[in-house]
Amino acid sequence: MEVKAFYWKGDHLLLLDQRELPEREVWLKLTDHLQVADAIKSMAVRGAPAIGCVASYGFILGIKKEDPQKVYQVLRNTRPTAYNLFWALERMMKALKEGKDPEKEAMSIEQEDYNANRRMGELGKDLIPDGANVLTHCNTGALATAGWGTALGVIRSAHYSGKKVHVFVNETRPYLQGSRLTAWELLKEGIPHTVITDMTAGFLMKKGLIDAVLVGADRITKRGDVANKIGTYTLSVLAKAHGVPFYVVAPTSTFDPNIESGEDIPIEERSEEEVKSFKNCTLAPKESRALHLAFDITPAENITAIITEEGIKYIKP
């Protein structure tokens, strides 16, 4: 069954509200760039490639009423880590300045991402052994992209090629993108999976039950350091210690050519309340402090390979 995070309708954007999954499938009708900006900030949409695509359509809605530079700044200031956001908005501004049709440019960005995902799936599926148990973190499927997915797209391609694949799904605290979103996608696709708490992963590796780890990326530096959902760095250390291949799957639009080292990537810090409560359920005392770093940095030396639509880049220690 096809999973889609958004649909462009010419004068508005239909967006699947990922905050409501898996309980309900709620579609938001967004008619201006301020609504799009709020959807990105509040994580109604998330995943670097999807954010880039949605911001492109938000730009189109915005420039109908506002100065393009103001629209650009509003959308740019929504989230600081995902490079696809800035990459896509730069493309939209450039297209506008060159007299190109902004709507065609946004649609091209969406189609290019989908094509890249399918290509990464084809390239990456050969790295997944038949009968493998693979581990994922966060959500890297169709919901996080223009469709098909990055890391989850590789798993999807392996599954549809006839391989028997079982997925261990890290729940991904504190926003539970794994247990809420990845498991929801896998269920729709009929792919066998088991949801686990984040801290279970290391023990499963020790018992020899994980054959590969596949994750996505929000930004990749020139040297191959990767910013991704908090907890990715920990998984990379565990995988390295247990000899488990650790693959990053991301389109070339996630690569930031202006940054050499992961230490230079801005790390988003989100609200304490996302750690202390979830959907009106209190998880910690109100008076307690909480730290919510949304991302961490995995150094290149912890990564086996980065799978892009242009090929597989093996990382040399």
N, C-alpha and C positions, 0 to 999 in steps of 0.2 A: 504493500500500500504506500502510495506517495505521501511523504511528509513535506510540508512547505511552511516556512515561517512567515512569509509575507507575499502579497500580491499587489502589483501596481495597477491602478484602475484609471489612469489618465488624469483625473482631477483629485484623487485621494489615494491613500495607501491603506490596504487592509493588513493588519498585523495580528498574528496569533499571540495572545498575551501569555508569555511563558511563566509568569508568576502564578497563573491559575492552574497550570498542569501539575499532576495528572488528573486532578479531580474534575476539571471542567475545561472544555475547549471554547474559549472566549475570543472573539475577533474584535479588534479595535479599529474604528474608522478614523484615520488621521488626515486632517485637511490643511494643516499649516506646519511650518518648521518648528514652532514652539512645542506643539504636541509631539512631534518626532523627537525633539531634543529631550523632552521629559520621558518618553518611552525608553530612550537609550540610557538616561541617567538612572531610572528606576528599575532597569533590567527587565522591562516587558519584552525587550529584545536584547540578546546578548550573544557573544561569539564574535570574534574579530571580523571575519568576512561578512557576516550578516549585518553587523553594525555599519560597515563601510557601504554596503548596498543600500540599507535603509537611509543612511545619512545622505546619499546621493539623491534619493527620491525626495527627502525632506528639503534639500537644497532647491529642487524644482518648485516645490510648493511655496517655499519662502520667497523666491525671487519674483513671484507674481505680484507681491505686495510690498516687499522690503528691498532695501539696497543689498546687492549681492554680498558685499563685504561684511555687512552686519549679519546676514544669514550665515555666512561662512564661519564667523567668529562664534556665534551662538552654538552651532552644531559642533564645531571644533572643541569647544570647552566642556563637552559632556563627559568624556572619560579620557584620562591621560595616557593610558598604557597601550591600548590596541592601535597598532600602526596603520591597519587597513582604513581606519577612520580618516586619518590625515591624508593618506595616499589617495583615497577616493575623492575627498573634498578638493584636493589640489587638482585632480583631473577635471572635476566639474568647473572649477574656476578657470582653468586653462581653456577648456572647451568653449566657455562663454566668451572669453577674451578673443578667441580665434574665430568667433562667429558661427560656431557649430551648434547644432540642435542639442540643448542640454538633456532633453528627454531621451534622445537616441544614445547619448553618452552614458546616462545612468543605466539604460537597458543593456548597453554593451558591457558595463561593469558587472552587472548581474549575470549575463550569459557567460562572460569570461570566467567568472568564479565557478559557475556550475561545470563548465568544460574542464577547468583545472581540477576540480574535485573528482570528476570521472577519470581523468588521466592519472591522478595520484592513486586512485583506487586500483586501476589496472597495473600500475607499476608496483604498488606496495603489496598486492595480494600474493605475489610470488615469494614474499618474505615470510608469509604465514604458513606453517606446516599444516598438512591435513591432520585433523584431530587435536589441534592446538587449543590450549587454554590461554587466552590473552587478557590482559588487564588494561582498563581504561580509567582515566581520571577526568572529571568535569564532563561536559557534553560537547562533543565534536562532530555531531551528525548534521542532518539536514536542517535542524533547528538553528544551528550555529553558522550556517552558510547560506548560499543561494540554492542549495539542494545537494543531496547525496552525502556530503560531509567530508571531513579531512581524515582524522584518525579513525573515526567510526565508518567513514566511507571506504577505507581500506578493508575493514572488517566486513562491511556489506558486500564489497566486491569479491572477497574470498568466499563468503557464504554463497553468493549467487553463481560462483564458478564451480560449485559442487563440493567444496571443502566443508568438512565438519568442524565448526568452530564454536567454542564455548567462551563466553565473555564474563569475566569477573568485573563488576561495575562498582568502582569506588563511589560511596555515597556523595563525597565531596562537600564537606562542611565548609562554611556555615549555611550556604544557600541551596545545598542538596541538588546541584545540577545533574549529578549522576543518578541518584535514586529517583528523582522526579522526572527528568527529561530523557537521559540515555536509556533507562529501563523502559520508558514509555515508547521510545522509538524502536528499540529491539523487540518489544512485544508486538508492535504493529508489523514488523518485518518477519516475525516468527523465528528469530535468532535466539538459540538457547543462551541463558544468562543467569547470573546469580549476583544479587546486590550484597555488598560487604561494607562494613564500617572501614573508614580510611586506614585505621591502625591494624587491620587484619592483613594487609598486603604483604608486609615483611615476613610474617610467619608462613604465609602460603608459599613465598619464594623459598624459604628455608626448607619447606617440605617438598620442594621440587614440583609444585603444582602450577607454576606460571611459566609459560614458554616465551612470552614476549610482553613488553609494555608498549602501548601506543598512546601518545598524547598529541594534542594540538599545540598551537602557539599564538600568542598575541603580538609578539614582536621578536625578531631575530636580528642579531647584530652581524656585522661584517665577519667577525671571527667565529660565529656560530653559537654564541650564547643565546639562550632562549628565555624570554619572559612568558610564563604561563600561569594558570590558576594555582593559587597557594597550595602547597603539598606536592607539586611536581618535582621540586628539587629533592625532597625527601625520598620520593620514589626512585629518582635517578641514582641516589647514593645506595639505596637498598638493592637496586638492580645490578649496579656495578659490583657490589660486595658478593652477590650470589651468582654472577655470571649470566644474568638474564639480558637479552638484547633490549635496548631502550631506543625506540624510534619516535622521532618527532615528524608530524605530517602537517605541512602548511604550504599554501601557494606562495609564489614569489612576491606577491603584493604584501606579504607579512614581513619581508626583509627590509630593514631600515638601513639604507646605504650611508647614512650620516653618523652612525654610532658604531664604534669599534668594539666596546666592551659592555657587558651586561650591567656593570656598575653605573653606567650612564643612563640606563633606562629609568624613566620616572615610574614609581610604583604607586598605584592608586591605594589610598587608605579610605575605606568605606565606614559607614556608621557603626558605632558600637552595638546599636540595637539589633543589627542583623546577626550578631553573635549571641546576644542575651535573650532574644526572643525569635519566634518564627510563627507567622500566621496567627498572631494573638495568643500564642502559647509562651508563657514565661519559662525561660531556661536557666536563668541566673538571677541572683538578687539584684534588685534595682540599683542598690548602692555600689555594687561591684564595678570596677573598671574593666573594659574589654579592649583588645587590640584586634582590628580587622584589616590586615593587609590582604588585598584582593589577589595579589600575584607574588611569585618569587622568581628567582633567576637560577636557571640550570646552566652550569658552565659547559662549554663545548666538549670538554674532556670526559664528561659523563654520558655523552650521547653516542650511540652506535652509528646512527645515520639520520639524515634529514631527508624526507621524501617530499619532493616538489613535483609540479607538473612538467618541469624541465629535466627531471632525472633524479636519481638517488645520490645524495652527497654523503659519502662515508667519511666519518670524522676520524682522523688519525690521532692516537694518543700523543 
